[in-house]
Amino acid sequence: MTTYGALARLPAMAAADPAQLLPAREQMAFTLGFHIIIVPFGVALTTLMLIAHWRGLRKGDTEALLLARRWSKVAAVLFAVGAVTGTVLSFELGILWPRLMGDYGAAFGFPFAVEGLFFFLEAIFVALYVYGWDRMRPWAHFWCGVPVSLAGVGGTASVVAANAWMNQPRGITVEHGKVTAVRPAEVFFNDAFWLEFWHMLIAAYIIAGFVVAGVYAVGMLRGRRDRYHRVGFLTGFVTAACALPVQIVVGDTIARQVFDDEPAKFASIELLPATGDHVPETLGGVLVDGRVRYGIRIPDMASLLAGFKPSTTIKGLEAVPAHVRPTDAQANIVHWAFDIMVGTSFLMLAVVLWFAWLWWRRRHTLATNRWFLRAAAVCGIVAILCLESGWVVTEVGRQPWIVVGHLLTRDAVATQGNLWPFFGAVLLLYLAVGAAALWVLRSMTRRWRQRGDEAVSVPYGPERPGGTAEAKAT
């Protein structure tokens, strides 16, 4: 649906594109890019919260309980941000892309209707969980948090189903350009759904885990090496470390599925202008006038990865009809985004292997190894960059289609009015919401470091006789 900027546009076709296409693409690129950073915390931070909560109840670990309580408040703030940004996105779909919703809304809207149910379920139990810290019995309170995490998973599955359907639409009967029959199960569980769902879900745990670990790594770099920070760091880092190798396998499987089902996207990923076998893997480089320049080529590697043999034939961009062929600029964006996604994944894997070696041989130095802590802190930023790059591959790789084989992006966009002021207003709104969220989170962390955040003791939480667990932790 988006192209992440004007670079993905074909100058020669600019006159044929509606004037609204560029601002519509830019707005969707910005809002989706902003919102997708929030999504992993709704899915995975709540799971980390439950892991810490469970440990606190089973092991009597007051630091773990304190982490769970604090993380629940962070999750509530990010849930509010996600609610605002997600609501704007839902309105944008109708305002910016009326033909998508008008012609295909009966199918495309179904996963979003399911997502709405999960959203309300999550909202209810987030409130119960945060409210219940001072008021509920221990295990009853814990179980109130479980639907929060499950609803996040369900909401993610619903949104991924909608996006996967746009890549490989199934479950519809189309007559004269209109959807006349919808088979909801086929729409939701389309051919691309399962791998895309697992890819996004695992990514959520990687991002939330590394970001959380990064926060406590920075704290340890600043001298706060108490057990509270060590437990917070290990809970996040170990979760991400366990998920990352699985993600690499899932990602490799998805790339092979794209080779089979989305040849134009795969040709862009490999920066391949012409069909052929013994195709090299190109690292970096750009496509200029149908020729690859400046890249580093590994002989036969692309064919070997796609079909497990060097003689595997890969369709090039020339095999795509000219009127729906990705432009050189679009192919370059997809190729570079894919390279960044893969490169950052292996950078994080290197840090995970470093952690495993330290844990095995020099565990006692883990909290004092400044170079490792710096690398762990940077992993949070690298994970977000990896996520954004993967989203670019998915979205730009579909261009020029908004629904592959059915509706072109330029034909779906609104044709009335000036969309630039709307984009400007949304930009200001998102920046304001983001700044407010950062201010609130920063204020919370300062208060926690200075005096703790609970005004009264928790029935089963950190005790407060003479000195609180929070005081010890800070």
C-alpha positions as CSV (number, residue, x, y, z in Angstrom):
1,M,0.0,0.0,0.0
2,T,2.9,2.3,0.7
3,T,6.2,3.0,-1.1
4,Y,8.0,4.7,1.8
5,G,8.6,7.9,-0.1
6,A,8.9,9.6,-3.4
7,L,12.0,7.6,-4.3
8,A,9.7,4.7,-5.1
9,R,7.8,6.7,-7.7
10,L,8.5,6.4,-11.4
11,P,9.2,9.9,-12.8
12,A,8.2,8.9,-16.3
13,M,4.7,8.0,-15.1
14,A,4.2,11.0,-12.8
15,A,1.8,12.6,-15.2
16,A,-0.4,9.4,-15.2
17,D,-0.5,9.3,-11.4
18,P,-3.2,11.2,-9.5
19,A,-1.9,14.2,-7.6
20,Q,-3.2,12.6,-4.4
21,L,-1.0,9.5,-4.8
22,L,2.2,10.9,-3.3
23,P,0.7,12.4,-0.1
24,A,-1.4,9.4,0.4
25,R,1.6,7.1,0.1
26,E,3.7,9.3,2.3
27,Q,1.1,9.5,5.0
28,M,0.5,5.7,5.1
29,A,4.3,5.2,5.2
30,F,4.7,7.5,8.1
31,T,1.7,6.3,10.1
32,L,2.4,2.6,9.5
33,G,6.1,3.0,10.3
34,F,5.2,4.8,13.6
35,H,2.5,2.4,14.6
36,I,4.4,-0.8,13.9
37,I,7.0,0.2,16.5
38,I,4.3,0.2,19.2
39,V,2.8,-3.2,18.2
40,P,5.5,-5.5,19.6
41,F,5.1,-4.0,23.1
42,G,1.4,-4.7,23.1
43,V,2.2,-8.3,22.2
44,A,5.4,-9.1,23.9
45,L,6.0,-6.7,26.7
46,T,2.9,-8.0,28.4
47,T,4.4,-11.5,28.1
48,L,7.6,-10.4,29.7
49,M,5.4,-8.8,32.4
50,L,3.7,-12.2,33.0
51,I,7.0,-14.0,33.1
52,A,8.3,-11.7,35.8
53,H,4.9,-11.9,37.6
54,W,5.0,-15.7,37.6
55,R,8.5,-15.8,38.9
56,G,7.6,-13.4,41.7
57,L,4.7,-15.5,42.8
58,R,6.4,-18.9,42.5
59,K,9.8,-17.9,43.8
60,G,8.9,-15.1,46.2
61,D,11.1,-12.8,44.0
62,T,10.2,-9.2,45.1
63,E,12.4,-7.7,42.3
64,A,10.5,-9.7,39.7
65,L,7.2,-8.6,41.1
66,L,8.4,-5.0,41.1
67,L,9.4,-5.4,37.4
68,A,6.0,-6.8,36.5
69,R,4.2,-3.9,38.2
70,R,6.3,-1.3,36.5
71,W,6.1,-3.0,33.1
72,S,2.4,-3.2,33.4
73,K,2.3,0.6,33.7
74,V,4.6,1.0,30.7
75,A,2.4,-1.4,28.7
76,A,-0.7,0.7,29.6
77,V,0.9,3.9,28.3
78,L,2.0,2.2,25.1
79,F,-1.5,0.6,24.7
80,A,-3.0,4.1,24.8
81,V,-0.5,5.3,22.2
82,G,-1.3,2.3,20.0
83,A,-5.0,3.0,20.4
84,V,-4.6,6.5,19.1
85,T,-2.3,5.7,16.2
86,G,-4.3,2.6,15.2
87,T,-7.6,4.5,15.2
88,V,-6.1,7.1,12.8
89,L,-4.9,4.3,10.6
90,S,-8.4,2.8,10.4
91,F,-9.8,6.2,9.2
92,E,-7.0,6.6,6.7
93,L,-7.9,3.4,4.9
94,G,-11.3,4.8,4.0
95,I,-10.2,8.4,3.4
96,L,-7.0,7.8,1.4
97,W,-7.9,4.5,-0.4
98,P,-11.7,4.6,-1.1
99,R,-11.6,2.1,-3.9
100,L,-9.9,-0.4,-1.7
101,M,-12.6,-0.2,0.9
102,G,-15.4,0.3,-1.6
103,D,-14.6,-2.6,-4.0
104,Y,-12.8,-5.0,-1.6
105,G,-13.9,-3.9,1.9
106,A,-16.2,-6.9,2.3
107,A,-13.1,-9.1,2.3
108,F,-10.3,-6.7,3.5
109,G,-12.5,-5.4,6.3
110,F,-13.2,-8.8,7.8
111,P,-9.8,-9.3,9.6
112,F,-10.0,-5.7,10.9
113,A,-13.4,-6.5,12.4
114,V,-11.8,-9.5,14.2
115,E,-9.0,-7.2,15.3
116,G,-11.5,-4.8,16.8
117,L,-12.8,-7.6,19.1
118,F,-9.3,-8.4,20.3
119,F,-8.7,-4.7,20.9
120,F,-11.6,-4.3,23.2
121,L,-10.7,-7.5,25.0
122,E,-7.2,-6.2,25.6
123,A,-8.5,-2.8,26.7
124,I,-10.7,-4.4,29.4
125,F,-8.0,-6.7,30.8
126,V,-5.2,-4.1,30.7
127,A,-7.4,-2.0,33.0
128,L,-8.2,-4.9,35.3
129,Y,-4.6,-5.9,35.5
130,V,-3.2,-2.5,36.3
131,Y,-6.0,-1.7,38.7
132,G,-5.7,-5.1,40.4
133,W,-2.2,-4.6,41.8
134,D,-3.5,-3.2,45.1
135,R,-6.8,-5.1,45.2
136,M,-6.8,-8.7,44.0
137,R,-5.6,-12.0,45.2
138,P,-2.2,-13.1,43.8
139,W,-3.1,-15.7,41.2
140,A,-6.4,-14.2,40.3
141,H,-4.5,-11.0,39.5
142,F,-1.9,-13.0,37.4
143,W,-4.6,-14.7,35.4
144,C,-6.1,-11.3,34.6
145,G,-2.9,-10.5,32.7
146,V,-3.0,-13.6,30.5
147,P,-5.9,-12.4,28.2
148,V,-3.9,-9.2,27.7
149,S,-1.1,-11.1,26.1
150,L,-3.4,-13.5,24.2
151,A,-5.5,-10.6,22.8
152,G,-2.3,-8.9,21.6
153,V,-1.4,-12.1,19.7
154,G,-4.9,-12.3,18.3
155,G,-4.8,-8.6,17.2
156,T,-1.5,-9.2,15.5
157,A,-2.8,-12.2,13.7
158,S,-5.8,-10.2,12.4
159,V,-3.8,-7.3,11.0
160,V,-1.2,-9.7,9.5
161,A,-4.1,-11.6,7.9
162,A,-5.3,-8.4,6.2
163,N,-1.8,-7.6,4.9
164,A,-1.1,-11.1,3.8
165,W,-4.4,-11.1,1.9
166,M,-3.3,-8.1,0.0
167,N,-0.2,-10.0,-1.1
168,Q,-2.0,-13.2,-2.0
169,P,-5.8,-12.5,-2.1
170,R,-8.0,-15.6,-1.6
171,G,-11.6,-16.3,-0.6
172,I,-13.4,-13.9,-2.9
173,T,-15.5,-14.0,-6.0
174,V,-15.1,-10.9,-8.2
175,E,-17.6,-9.8,-10.9
176,H,-17.1,-6.6,-12.9
177,G,-14.4,-5.4,-10.4
178,K,-16.7,-5.9,-7.4
179,V,-16.6,-8.5,-4.7
180,T,-19.8,-10.5,-4.9
181,A,-19.0,-13.3,-2.5
182,V,-16.6,-13.7,0.5
183,R,-15.4,-16.9,2.2
184,P,-14.2,-15.4,5.5
185,A,-12.0,-18.4,6.5
186,E,-10.2,-18.3,3.2
187,V,-9.7,-14.6,3.5
188,F,-8.3,-14.8,7.0
189,F,-6.2,-17.9,6.6
190,N,-4.9,-17.1,3.1
191,D,-1.8,-18.8,1.6
192,A,0.6,-16.1,3.0
193,F,-0.9,-15.9,6.5
194,W,0.8,-18.5,8.6
195,L,4.4,-17.7,7.8
196,E,3.8,-13.9,7.9
197,F,2.0,-14.3,11.2
198,W,4.8,-16.3,12.8
199,H,7.4,-13.9,11.4
200,M,5.6,-10.9,12.9
201,L,4.9,-12.6,16.2
202,I,8.5,-13.7,16.7
203,A,9.7,-10.3,15.7
204,A,7.6,-8.8,18.5
205,Y,9.4,-10.9,21.1
206,I,12.8,-10.0,19.7
207,I,12.1,-6.3,19.6
208,A,10.4,-6.1,23.1
209,G,13.1,-8.3,24.6
210,F,16.0,-6.4,23.2
211,V,14.5,-3.0,24.0
212,V,13.7,-4.0,27.6
213,A,17.2,-5.5,27.9
214,G,18.7,-2.3,26.5
215,V,17.1,-0.2,29.1
216,Y,18.6,-2.2,31.9
217,A,21.9,-2.5,30.1
218,V,22.1,1.3,30.1
219,G,21.3,1.3,33.8
220,M,24.1,-1.2,34.5
221,L,26.5,0.9,32.4
222,R,25.6,3.8,34.7
223,G,26.6,1.8,37.8
224,R,23.2,0.3,38.8
225,R,24.2,-3.4,38.9
226,D,21.8,-4.6,41.6
227,R,19.7,-7.7,41.3
228,Y,16.7,-5.7,40.1
229,H,18.6,-4.5,37.0
230,R,20.1,-8.0,36.4
231,V,16.7,-9.7,36.5
232,G,15.2,-7.1,34.2
233,F,18.1,-7.4,31.7
234,L,18.0,-11.2,31.7
235,T,14.3,-11.5,31.3
236,G,14.3,-9.4,28.2
237,F,17.6,-10.5,26.6
238,V,17.0,-14.3,27.1
239,T,13.5,-14.0,25.6
240,A,14.9,-12.2,22.5
241,A,17.9,-14.5,22.3
242,C,15.7,-17.6,22.2
243,A,13.4,-16.1,19.6
244,L,16.1,-14.8,17.2
245,P,17.4,-18.1,15.8
246,V,13.9,-19.3,15.2
247,Q,13.1,-16.0,13.4
248,I,16.1,-16.5,11.0
249,V,14.7,-20.0,10.0
250,V,11.2,-18.6,9.5
251,G,12.5,-15.7,7.5
252,D,14.5,-18.0,5.2
253,T,11.3,-20.1,4.7
254,I,9.3,-16.9,3.9
255,A,11.9,-15.9,1.3
256,R,11.5,-19.2,-0.4
257,Q,7.7,-18.8,-0.4
258,V,8.1,-15.4,-2.0
259,F,10.2,-17.0,-4.7
260,D,7.4,-19.4,-5.4
261,D,4.4,-17.1,-5.1
262,E,5.6,-13.5,-5.6
263,P,8.2,-13.6,-8.4
264,A,8.2,-9.8,-8.9
265,K,9.0,-9.1,-5.2
266,F,11.7,-11.8,-5.2
267,A,13.3,-10.3,-8.3
268,S,13.4,-6.9,-6.5
269,I,14.9,-8.5,-3.4
270,E,17.6,-10.1,-5.5
271,L,18.0,-7.0,-7.7
272,L,17.6,-9.3,-10.8
273,P,16.7,-7.5,-14.1
274,A,16.7,-10.6,-16.3
275,T,15.5,-14.2,-15.9
276,G,18.3,-16.7,-15.5
277,D,19.9,-19.6,-13.6
278,H,23.2,-19.6,-11.6
279,V,22.0,-16.3,-10.2
280,P,24.5,-14.6,-7.8
281,E,23.5,-13.1,-4.5
282,T,24.0,-9.3,-4.7
283,L,25.0,-7.5,-1.6
284,G,24.4,-3.8,-1.8
285,G,24.4,-2.3,-5.2
286,V,21.7,-0.4,-7.2
287,L,19.7,-1.0,-10.3
288,V,20.3,1.7,-12.9
289,D,18.7,1.6,-16.3
290,G,18.1,-2.2,-15.9
291,R,21.7,-2.9,-14.9
292,V,23.1,-3.7,-11.5
293,R,26.0,-1.5,-10.4
294,Y,28.4,-1.4,-7.4
295,G,27.1,-4.5,-5.7
296,I,29.2,-7.4,-4.3
297,R,28.2,-10.6,-6.0
298,I,28.5,-14.1,-4.5
299,P,28.3,-16.6,-7.5
300,D,25.3,-18.9,-7.7
301,M,24.2,-18.1,-4.1
302,A,20.7,-16.7,-5.0
303,S,19.8,-19.7,-7.0
304,L,21.2,-22.0,-4.3
305,L,19.2,-20.3,-1.6
306,A,16.0,-20.2,-3.7
307,G,16.0,-23.8,-4.9
308,F,18.8,-25.6,-3.1
309,K,20.8,-25.9,-6.4
310,P,22.8,-23.5,-8.5
311,S,20.8,-24.3,-11.6
312,T,17.6,-23.0,-10.1
313,T,16.0,-20.5,-12.5
314,I,14.8,-17.2,-11.0
315,K,12.4,-14.9,-12.9
316,G,13.7,-11.4,-13.4
317,L,11.9,-8.1,-13.5
318,E,11.7,-8.3,-17.3
319,A,9.3,-11.2,-16.9
320,V,6.7,-8.9,-15.3
321,P,4.4,-7.0,-17.7
322,A,5.7,-3.5,-18.2
323,H,2.6,-1.7,-16.9
324,V,2.8,-3.5,-13.5
325,R,6.5,-3.9,-13.3
326,P,8.3,-2.5,-10.3
327,T,10.5,0.5,-11.1
328,D,14.3,0.5,-10.7
329,A,13.8,2.8,-7.7
330,Q,11.2,0.5,-6.1
331,A,13.5,-2.5,-6.6
332,N,16.4,-0.7,-5.1
333,I,14.3,0.2,-2.0
334,V,13.2,-3.5,-1.6
335,H,16.7,-4.8,-2.1
336,W,18.3,-2.5,0.4
337,A,15.6,-3.0,2.9
338,F,16.1,-6.8,2.6
339,D,19.8,-6.5,3.0
340,I,19.4,-4.3,6.1
341,M,16.9,-6.7,7.6
342,V,19.2,-9.7,7.1
343,G,22.3,-7.8,8.1
344,T,20.8,-6.5,11.3
345,S,19.5,-10.0,12.2
346,F,22.9,-11.5,12.0
347,L,24.4,-8.6,14.0
348,M,22.0,-9.3,16.8
349,L,22.8,-13.0,16.5
350,A,26.5,-12.2,17.0
351,V,25.6,-10.4,20.2
352,V,23.4,-13.4,21.3
353,L,26.4,-15.8,20.7
354,W,28.6,-13.4,22.7
355,F,26.1,-13.6,25.5
356,A,26.0,-17.4,25.4
357,W,29.8,-17.5,25.6
358,L,30.0,-15.1,28.5
359,W,27.2,-17.0,30.3
360,W,29.1,-20.3,29.8
361,R,32.7,-19.1,30.6
362,R,32.6,-15.8,32.4
363,R,29.1,-15.4,33.9
364,H,30.4,-13.4,36.9
365,T,31.6,-10.7,34.5
366,L,28.3,-10.3,32.6
367,A,27.1,-7.3,34.6
368,T,30.5,-5.5,34.4
369,N,31.5,-6.2,30.8
370,R,31.0,-2.7,29.4
371,W,31.5,-3.6,25.7
372,F,28.9,-6.4,25.9
373,L,26.5,-4.1,27.7
374,R,27.0,-1.4,25.1
375,A,26.3,-4.0,22.3
376,A,23.2,-5.2,24.2
377,A,21.9,-1.7,24.6
378,V,22.3,-1.0,20.9
379,C,20.4,-4.2,20.0
380,G,17.2,-2.5,21.0
381,I,17.7,0.2,18.3
382,V,19.0,-2.4,15.8
383,A,15.9,-4.6,16.3
384,I,13.6,-1.7,15.5
385,L,15.6,-0.9,12.4
386,C,15.2,-4.6,11.4
387,L,11.5,-4.5,11.9
388,E,11.0,-1.3,9.8
389,S,13.2,-2.8,7.0
390,G,11.1,-6.0,6.9
391,W,7.9,-3.9,6.7
392,V,9.4,-2.0,3.8
393,V,10.1,-5.3,2.0
394,T,6.6,-6.4,2.4
395,E,4.9,-3.1,1.5
396,V,7.1,-1.7,-1.3
397,G,7.6,-5.2,-2.7
398,R,3.9,-5.4,-3.5
399,Q,4.0,-2.3,-5.6
400,P,2.5,-1.2,-7.9
401,W,-0.4,-3.3,-6.5
402,I,-2.5,-2.6,-3.5
403,V,-4.3,-5.9,-3.9
404,V,-2.0,-8.1,-6.1
405,G,-3.6,-9.0,-9.4
406,H,-6.8,-7.0,-8.6
407,L,-6.3,-3.4,-7.9
408,L,-3.4,-1.0,-8.6
409,T,-2.3,1.5,-5.9
410,R,-2.8,4.5,-8.2
411,D,-6.3,3.3,-9.0
412,A,-7.3,3.0,-5.3
413,V,-6.3,6.4,-4.1
414,A,-8.7,9.2,-3.5
415,T,-9.1,11.6,-6.4
416,Q,-10.7,14.5,-4.8
417,G,-9.3,17.3,-2.6
418,N,-5.8,18.1,-1.4
419,L,-4.4,15.5,0.9
420,W,-1.3,17.4,2.0
421,P,-3.0,19.3,4.8
422,F,-4.5,16.0,6.1
423,F,-1.0,14.5,6.1
424,G,0.4,17.6,7.9
425,A,-2.3,17.3,10.6
426,V,-1.7,13.6,11.1
427,L,2.1,14.2,11.3
428,L,1.6,16.8,14.0
429,L,-0.8,14.5,15.9
430,Y,1.6,11.6,15.9
431,L,4.6,13.7,16.9
432,A,2.6,15.1,19.8
433,V,1.4,11.7,20.9
434,G,5.0,10.3,20.6
435,A,6.5,13.2,22.5
436,A,3.8,12.9,25.2
437,A,4.4,9.2,25.6
438,L,8.2,9.7,25.9
439,W,7.6,12.4,28.5
440,V,5.3,10.2,30.6
441,L,7.6,7.2,30.4
442,R,10.6,9.4,31.3
443,S,8.7,10.9,34.3
444,M,7.8,7.5,35.5
445,T,11.3,6.2,35.4
446,R,12.6,9.3,37.2
447,R,10.0,8.8,39.9
448,W,10.8,5.1,40.3
449,R,14.5,5.9,40.7
450,Q,13.9,8.6,43.3
451,R,11.2,7.3,45.6
452,G,9.3,4.4,44.2
453,D,5.8,4.5,42.7
454,E,3.4,2.7,45.0
455,A,1.7,4.8,47.7
456,V,0.5,1.7,49.6
457,S,1.9,-1.9,49.9
458,V,0.7,-4.6,47.6
459,P,-1.0,-7.6,49.3
460,Y,1.6,-10.0,47.9
461,G,4.1,-7.6,46.4
462,P,7.3,-6.0,47.6
463,E,7.1,-5.5,51.3
464,R,7.8,-2.1,52.9
465,P,8.9,-2.6,56.5
466,G,11.6,0.0,57.1
467,G,12.8,0.0,53.5
468,T,11.1,-1.1,50.3
469,A,12.2,-3.4,47.6
470,E,12.0,-0.4,45.4
471,A,14.4,1.6,47.4
472,K,16.9,-1.3,47.3
473,A,16.3,-1.6,43.5
474,T,17.0,2.0,42.8
